[in-house]
Amino acid sequence: MINVYTNRENYQYDVHALLKSFYPEHDVRVYNESELDTKNDSGSYVIIRILDDRMELILAIDDRKEYVHVYKNDTDVIKKESKLFLYYDLCDYTGRTLPWGNLTGIRPTKLTMAMLAEGMADDAIIAQMKAAHAVSDEKARLSLDISKRERQILDRIHYMDGYSLYIGIPFCPTTCLYCSFTSYPIAAWRKRVHEYLRALFQEIDFVADTYRDKILDTIYIGGGTPTTLGPDELAALLQRIHDRFDFGQVKEFTVEAGRADSITREKLDVLRKYGVTRISVNPQTMNDETLKYIGRQHTVVQVKEAFHMAREAGFDNINMDIILGLPGEIESSVQHTIDEIKKLNPDSLTVHSLAIKRASRLSQWIEENGIGTLRNTDATMEIAQKGAYALGMKPYYLYRQKNMSGNFENVGYAREGRYGIYNILINEEVQTILALGAGSISKRVYPDGRIERSENMKDVTLYIEKIDEMIERKRQLLA
C-alpha cells in the first residue's frame, strides 16, 4: 500500500496514475493533505505539497530512507511541471525510467497530431515530447510516425457530416482471465439471445431513423464474441443492418470473429454474403499451455484451422490479436507466437500489452501469485514489432491503458490498404460513434472538439428490460 497526501485535489488522478506506473504491484490511495499523519502511517507514503513559491516532495516507499526534494519557484508550480518533477524524482528513487515518461491519461498520438496540425517540424515534435514528458526517443518517433499515417488514412472520412457505428454482442464461449469487457457465457444465454437481438433491433431502428441524413463511414461489430451467435442469428442481425442503413459510402465493415472455438464455415459464409470486409481471428497467444491457463478453451490447431477456413471463404483482410505479458510467458514464448503467426500471414496484427483491470479475474490472480510472473519487456515488444515488419506491415494506431504491463502500449500494424479505420476513429475521437448493445458507450463529437457520451447498461437483462431508456439516452445525446 502506498498512501499519497497532497494539498491539490485536482492533481490526485495524475499522481495516482504515475505512482501505479512505477509500482504496479502496490495499491495506491490518494488523500487530501489534511488527512496526513505520518506518525501513525506505518506503510509507504508520498507527500506532495504545492505552495506559492515552492513544491515539496517526500517519498518513503518500501521501507526505504525518506527522500526529500524541494523545488523553489517564483510563481505557483503548474500542474504539468509538478508531474514532470515527480516523474524525475521517481526515476532517481527507483533507478528506473518509463518508456512513455510521465504520460498518463492522454493518448500520445493526440499530442503529436496537434503538433503536426500546428506545422511543427519532425525534430521539433520529437524534442517537445522528450522535454515536456520525458518520452523516450523510440516512443516519440513511433507516435509521430503513426500520427502521420493516421492523417493519411482518415483523409476521406466525413468528420462532422458522418459517423461510425459500433454494435456489441456481449456473449463469449468462456470469460478469459484478463477480460473486463461486458460478456456473458453463451451457454447460459442461448435460449434468450433472441430477446437481446429484439432489443438491439429497436436501437438499430432508432439510430437509422435519427441519422438517416448522415454519412455512415464504418461499421464494427464487437463484443464479447459476435460469432457466438448462430448462423441464423448472425444473418438476422446483418440483414437488419443492411435494411436500415445506407451502405453507399461505407468504407469498412468489420466483425470480430475472435475466438477460434466460435468460428464455423457456415458463419463465415454468412459474413461474406452480407458484405463484411474485415474480420479478426484472435489467438492472443500461440502457446497451448497459456491458452488453457487464461481460459480460452481452444487450441492453437483450432486457431490455424479457423484462419485457413476464413481464407478459403474469401476473406482478404484478416486481423490477428496477441497479448504480451500473459502469465508465465517469456521472450521465447512470444517469439514462438510470432513465428506461428508469420506462417499464417495475416493482413494486420494488433499487439496488446496486458492491462490489469480490477473487474477481471486477473486482479485476484495477481494477489495470489504476484505480479512478477507477468513479463512484458523491451525485448518482447521488439519481437512483436519485428514480426509485424517482416510481414510487410506498418504501425497505424496506438493507445495506452491504465496498469499496462511494462508500462508499454497497444499498437495496430497492417499492410497498406488493410488498416482498420474504425480503430483509429475510436481512439482519436474525431468522429461521432454511435454504440449499440449492452455495455456500449456512444460518443458525440462536436465541431469545437467537445465530446459528450451516452452509456448503455452493462447487464444484459437490464439492457433488454430498459431498452426504451437506452434509446431515450441516445435521443438526448443526439438532440
N, C-alpha and C positions, 0 to 999 in steps of 0.2 A: 504494500500500500504506500502510495506517495500522496501526502496531503499538501496542497498548494494554497497559499494565502496571498491575496493581492488586494490593493485598495482601489482597483479599477475593474468594476463589474464587466464592462464591455470588452475586456481583454481575456476573459475566462475561457472562451471557446478556443482561441488560438493557443493559449498556454497549455490547455489540456491536450490538444492535438499534437503539439510539439513534444511534450513530455512522453506521450504514448509512442511517438515515433522512435524515441531513444530507448524507452523502457516498455516494450510491448507486453512483457510478462507481468507488469505491475498494474494494479488497479489505481487509477489516478482520480483524485477528487479535489475539486477547486472550491475554496471558501472565500468569503469576504474577510478582509484583514481583521475585522472586529472580533472574529472567532479565533484569532490566533492565541495560542497558549503553548509555546514550545516546551515549557517546563513539564507539562503533562503529556506531551506528544512523544511517545517512545519510539515511533516509527520514523520513516523517511519524510522529510519535509522540504518545501521550497517556499521562499518568501520573495515576493516581487512588490516593491513599494515605489511608486512613481510620484515624485513631488515636483514643485515648480522649477527647481534648479538642479535636480539630480534623479537618477534611478538607482535604487539599491536592490541588489540581488544576493540572496543567500541560498546555497544548495547544501543539503545534508542527506544523501541518499545511500542506502545500503550500508549503513554504519561507517561511512567514510567521514573523514575530517571535514568540518564545516568549511565551505568555500564562500568567500565574500568578495563582491565586486561592486564598486560604486562608480557610476557614470555621472560626471558633472556636466551640466549643460546650462547655458544662459537662459534657455526657454524650456517650456514643458516638453519632455521627451514624447515624441509622437508614437502612435501605435506600431507602425511598421518598423520604426527604428528599434523599439523595445523588443520586438520579436526577433530581429536580427541579432541584437546584443545577446538575448537569451540563447539563441542558437549557437553562437560562437562560444559562449561560456560552457554550454553543454558539451560542445566538441572538446574543449580543454579538459573538462571534468571527466568525460568518459574515454577520451582518446580515440573517438570515432567521428567520422563525418557521414552525412547522409547524401545519397546521390541527387536528391531534389532539394537540398539545402533546407531552408525554413518554409518552403511552400506547403501549406496545408489549407484545405477548404477552398481551393481555387484550381481550375484547370490550367495547366501550364500553357497549352495552346491558346487559351484566351488572352494571355499576356502577349505572346509572340504575334498572334493575329492582330491585336490592337496596334502593336508597334509597326507591323508591316503596313497597316492602313494609314499610319502617320507618315509613311515614306522613309522610315529609318533604314539604313544600310545593314546588311547582314552582320558585319563585325560589330556594329554599334548595338544591335539587338543582343548578340551573344554577351558582349561586355556588360550590358544592363542586367541581364538575367543573373550573371555571376556576381555583380556588385550589389544589387538590391536584394537578392535572395540566396546567394551562395550556392546556386545551382552548379553542378559540375559541368565542365566544358562539353562532355559527351551528351548529357541530357539536354543542355541548352540547344545544341545543334540538332538533336533529334526532334525537339519541339518545333524549332524553326523549319526544319525540313518537312515535317508533317503539316504545319500551317500553310506552307506554300502549296503543297499538294491538295489540301482541303479546298483552298480558294479556287483552284482549277476545276476540281470535281464538282463543286457547288455552283459553278458559273451559270448553269442552265436551270437552277432551282428558282421557283416562284416564291419569293420570301413573304411579302405581305398579302399577295392575292392568291396564295396557295397554302397547302397544308399537307401533313402526312398522317397516316392512320396506323395506330397500333391496336391489335386485338389479342387479348390474353386468354389462354386456355390453361386454367390453374390445376391441371392434373398431371401426375407422373406415375411411372411404374412403381418407383420407390422414392423416398426422400434421401438425397445424398448427405453425407456427414457435414459438409461445408455449407449447405444451402440454407438461405434465409428468405428465399422468394416465396410468394404465395403459391403453394402447391399442396395437393391432396392426393392420397393413393387412389389410383383409378379403380382398383378392385372394389373399394368401398363405395364408389360413386357411380359405378357402371349403370345401374338402373335409374339414376337421376340425371344423367348427362343431358337428356332431352329437356329437362327443366332449366338447366343452365343455358342451353342454346336458345330456348324460347325467350328468356330474359335478355340474352345477348342480342338477339334479333331485334328486340324493341329498341335497344340502344343504337344498333346499326341504323335502323329506320330513322330515328330522331336526328342523328348526325348527318345522314344522307340528305334529309329534307332541309335541315338548317344550313348546311354548307353546299347546297346544290349549285350556287353561283361561284364557288371557289374551285381552284385547280388542285386536283389530287396528284401529288408528286410520287410518293412512295407508300407502300403498304408493308407492314411487318406483323406476322402472326407469331407470337412467342408464348412463353409460359413460365413455369410448367413445361410440359412437353406436348405440343399440338397434335403430334401423331399418336398420342394415346387415344384420340378419337378413332372410332371405327371408320371404315371406308365410306359408308353411307352418311355418317355424321359429318365427316370431313367434306364430302361432296355437298351436303346441305348448306354448310357454312359458306363454302366458296361460291355456291350458286347464289346465295343471298347477297354476298358482297358484289358479285357481278351484276345482279339485278338492280341493285340500289345505287351503285357508284359509276361515274363516267371514267372509263379506263383510257380515254383518248390521249392523255398526256402522262400517264403513269410510267415512270422511268425504272421502277424496280418493285418486284413483288416477292418478298422473302417469307419463307416458312421454316421455322426451326424444326427440322425433323428430329434433331437432337439425339436421343438415346437409341442405340442400335437395337435394343430389345423392343422398340415400338415401331420399327420400320418394316413394311412389307411391300412387295412389288405392286399389290393392288392399291395401296395408299399412294405410292409414288406415281402410279398411272393417273390417279385422281388429281394429284397436284399438277401433273403435266397437262391434263385435259383443261384445267381452269387457268392456265397461263402463268403459273408460278415460275419465276425466272431464277430464283436463287434459294438454295436450301443449305442447312447445316447438318453435318453428321459429326457429332461431338464426342470424342472418346475421353477427353480430359487427361488421359494417360494411356500409353500402350503397354502397360505392365499389368498382367492379370492379378497379381497379388495385391496391388494397390487398388484396382477396381473393386475387388471383394471388400477390402478394408473400408473404402469410402461408401459402400452400399450401392454400387451401380448395378450389380447383379446381371451383368452381361460380360462376355469375354472379348479379348482382342480379335479373335477369329470372327466373331459376330460383327464387330466394327468393320473389318475388312469386307465381309460379305455384304453388309449394308451399303458400303461405299461403292463397291463394284455394281451392285444392283441399281444404284442411283445413276451411275454412268450408263448402264445398259438401258435405263428408262429414258435416257436422252438429256440428262442434266449436264450442262457445260459450265455451271457456276456453282461449285460446291465448296462450302467453307468447313473447316475443322477447328474446334476449340481445344486448347490444352491449358492445364493449370500447373504452374510451377510452385513448389513449396508444399506439395501434398505430404502427408505423414509418411516418414520412412524413406522418401525419395531423395537420392543424392545425384551428383553430376552424371554418373553413369546411367542412372535411371532415365534422366531427361534425354541424354544422348540416344538411348535406345528408342525412346518415343519419337524423337525427331527422325531417326534413321527409318523407322517403320512408316512414318507419315510421308517421307520423301518417296518411298516406293509407291504409295498410293497416288501421289502427285495431285493434291487438291488445288483449287484455284485461289483460295485465300486461307490464311491461318491466323487465328486470334490467340494471342499469348497472354494469359491471365496470370497475375501474381496472386497467390492465395490471399483472400481477405477474410479476416476473422470477424465474423458477425455474431453479436450477442444472441440473436434469435436462432442461431444454428446449433446443432449438436456438437460442432467442433469446439465451441467455447467450453463446454463441460469436459470434453475430451482433453483439452489443454490443461485444465485444472487437475486432471487425474494423471496426465502423462508428462506435463511440462512442455514449454514452447520450444525447447531445444531440438526436438525431433522434426520441426518444420524448417527445412533448409532451402532457402532461396538466396542465391548469391550472384555476384557479378558473373561468375563462370556459367551458372545455369541460364541466366539471361542471354549471355553471349552465344551459348549453344543454340538456343531457340532462334536468335536473330540470324546467325549464320545459316541455319537450316532454311529459314524463310528466304534469305538472299539466294541460296543455292537453287531454290525453286523458281527463281526469277521474280520474286515479289518485292514490293517496296512498302514501307510503313505509311499508313494513310489516316489513321486516327489513334488517339491516345487519351486515356483518362486514368485518374487515380482515385482510390477509395480510402476510407479510414482503415487503420490497422492492417495494412498490406504487409505480407511477409517480406522482409528485406527492405521495406520502405521503397519499393520499386513502382511499377506501373503496369497497366494493361495496354497492349499495343496490337492493332489490327494490321496485318500485312496482306497484300493482294497483288495479283498481276494487273497490268494495265487493262482497263475496261472491266475489271471484275471487283472494283471497290464497292463496299457496302455503303450506299449513300445514306440510308436511314441511320446507320451507326454514327456517322458524322453529325447528322442533324440533331439527334437526341443528346449528344454530348456538347455541341457548340451552342445549342439553344438559340438558333437564329430563325427558326420557323415554328409556327404553331403545330403541335402534335396532339391529336385527339386520341385518347387512350380508352379503350372499351374493355369491359370484363372486370372480374373481381380482382381487387388489389392494384388496379392500374391508376396512373396519375396523368391527367391531361395538363398540358402547358400551353397557355395562350401567350404568344409573343406580340407585343405592340410595336408600332413604328419607332418609338423612342427607346426601344430595348427593354422596357418594363415587361415583367413576366408574372402572370397570375396562374394559379394552379387549382385543379379540382380533383379530389381523390375519390375513388370508389372504395367501398367497404372490402376488406380482405376476406372476410368469412364468406364462403360461397353460399351458405344458406341465407345469410342476411342480405347478400347481394341479390339473390333471387327474390326474396320477400320484399325487399325495398327498392326494386328496380325503378319505380316511379320517382323515388327520392334521388337516385343516381342520375336520372335524366334531368330532374329539376336542377341539380347542381350544375350540370352542363349548360342548361338553359341560361342560368345566371352568369356562368363564365363567358358564354358567347353573346350575351345580350349587347 
